Amino acid sequence: MQTRRHALQSTVHGFGYLALAGLLRKTAPAASAAQSSPFAPKRPHFPARAKRVIFLCMKGGPSHMDMFDHKPKLAEVDGKALGDNEKIKMLGSLWDFKQHGQDGMWFSELLPNLATRADDLCMLHGMNSENPEHAQALDFLHTGSFQFVRPSMGSWVLYGLGTENQDLPGFVSVNPPHVLGGAKYYGSAFLPAAYQGTPVGQYQKNLKDAKLSNISHPRLSREHQRKRLDLAQVLNRETADRLPENRDEIEGVIESFELAFRMQKALPEVMDIAGENPKTLEMYGIGASGSDSFGRQCLLARRMAERGVRFIQVNDGDWDHHGGLAANMPKACARIDKPIAGLIEDLKQRGLFDDTLIVWGGEFGRTPDDGTRDGRGHNADGFTMFLAGGGVKRGFKYGATDEYGRKAVEGKIHIHDLHATMLHLLGLDHENLTYNWAGRDFRLTDVHGHVVKDILA
């Protein structure tokens, strides 16, 4: 039974904790507070070529032979059935291709703006993955596994490096998809909850309409909010001490509260593009009917990159062209063509391109044949992705698919290899970036993956 004396002692100790916290906050340097945070910048394993990643995720599986992988032989057999099924006929690209840049990269006529950036790109034509189904392939692209729930690559990067801006999330997913894997694509799984991504905007909704709910308090001043939060955090930390088996989850809550408090000022400012030069907006295709939304996403990615956000994912959907290829492929390319070219140019103008790794691609590619004669099927055996910036060769083509674009035959790069190479460019050894969970050291690349040294600058 607790006596009155014990109760008074507990109360006095509680106020003592609050007073101590306030004194420490007033006297300790800001750097000390940052070092106690899981978001604090960390040393890479070795000198890094890139400081941050912008991942341009094309959900649905873009058709590589209609964008970057020119296949004249496929055009020659257009309309013919090369297999046993006479109903499935080969389909040559409906669009013309031309070579661009010093290395003669092929681009279809659907990508006139991106073609002007040929000398900035590292084109990977030998990509291959594990599974030709959207849900599993997207899981694999984002987490390195389609069988179990695993941390997303953005969470691994944030866990390994921290972030350079303590007032913004270190990992942001812009307009993330809510279907299929949904939150898994920016989730931290068994990593501490502090490393999960922060979603901004809604899938397939224009970013200009994004609402920042609960970003500010309608009645309380920041000083009053800070006092309330201090009290809550003392109780949270006492709970973490009392329940060590739940410490990671509670620490995640503590860090989320602190970040949310700091974000009240920082996030609305970074999302407000009103002060951008009109020429910059035009460069991203903002204001044009087809590219406005994705252009806003790419511009937000640049604004976050220059403010120290470590991993920014920009999402675009509707690349699953089983039918309506002739009508929908031009629309899809028009959405991204000018914004991506603008993003590259803007990063270069601001001195950010050399240490920003851009990754473009979807979960797989498409087949060279289709029974509808106006679409393509899923293809995980061979497809194209491209990298740009942070430490990769420029104007460089690597790998190849067969003469019809069905299967990678040269310079094969598995998704595990892509992940290993991305981490390497960030200064992280994919074999040593591990987290012990359930009695085993886990990593993004599982027990696979090789750094593709041939594409490194």
PyMOL commands that set and color helices and strands:
alter all, ss='L'
color gray80, all
select helices_A, chain A and resi 4-27+30-35+64-66+72-76+112-115+118-120+134-143+153-161+182-186+193-195+207-209+222-242+244-271+278-283+292-305+325-349+415-425+453-455
alter helices_A, ss='H'
color red, helices_A
select strands_A, chain A and resi 52-58+89-90+97-100+105-108+121-128+171-174+198-200+311-316+356-361+365-366+369-370+378-379+383-389+396-398+400-401+408-410+413-414+435-437+440-442
alter strands_A, ss='S'
color yellow, strands_A
deselect
rebuild
show_as cartoon
